[in-house]
Amino acid sequence: MGPTHFFYLIHPPRPTFVHDATPDERAIMGAHFVYLQELAERGKLLLAGPLLDGPGWGIGIFKTADAAEARSFAE
């Protein structure tokens, strides 16, 4: 079986998160960005980014062998 693509939608902890993230939350977001870069370099992440015209959600499209692998990336 060939690769499968999964759409990932992440919700921020609160609607104002983009504007009022704490220093600890910003550090977590920095680590999140590094993790996404690593997935992209491995060819496992095709696209990721924020949805700018909504409540601050983020999206990603994973290229994986199966749903379990996609779930492991999201976790």
SVG drawing of the C-alpha trace seen along z (x, -y; Angstrom):
<svg xmlns="http://www.w3.org/2000/svg" viewBox="-13 -40 28 42">
<polyline fill="none" stroke="black" stroke-width="0.4" points="0.0,0.0 1.3,-3.5 1.4,-6.5 -1.8,-8.0 -2.4,-11.6 -4.1,-12.9 -5.4,-16.3 -4.7,-17.6 -6.5,-20.4 -5.3,-21.7 -7.3,-24.0 -5.5,-26.5 -6.2,-26.3 -8.2,-29.6 -9.4,-31.9 -6.9,-34.7 -3.9,-32.4 -2.1,-34.0 -2.2,-37.3 -1.7,-36.4 0.4,-33.2 2.6,-33.0 6.3,-32.7 6.0,-28.9 3.4,-28.5 5.7,-30.4 8.5,-28.0 6.2,-25.0 5.2,-26.6 8.9,-27.0 9.5,-23.3 6.4,-22.5 7.8,-24.4 11.1,-22.5 9.2,-19.2 7.2,-20.2 10.4,-21.1 11.8,-17.7 8.7,-16.0 8.9,-18.1 12.6,-17.2 11.7,-13.5 9.0,-14.0 6.2,-13.2 4.7,-16.7 3.6,-18.3 2.0,-21.5 1.5,-23.2 0.6,-26.6 -2.0,-28.8 -5.4,-29.6 -5.3,-33.4 -8.9,-34.2 -10.4,-32.3 -9.9,-31.5 -6.2,-30.7 -6.4,-27.1 -3.5,-25.4 -3.5,-22.8 -1.2,-20.1 -1.1,-17.5 0.8,-14.4 2.1,-11.8 2.1,-8.5 1.9,-4.8 -1.3,-4.5 -3.6,-6.2 -1.5,-5.0 1.6,-6.9 -0.5,-10.0 -1.9,-9.8 1.6,-9.4 2.7,-12.6 -0.3,-14.5 0.2,-13.2"/>
</svg>
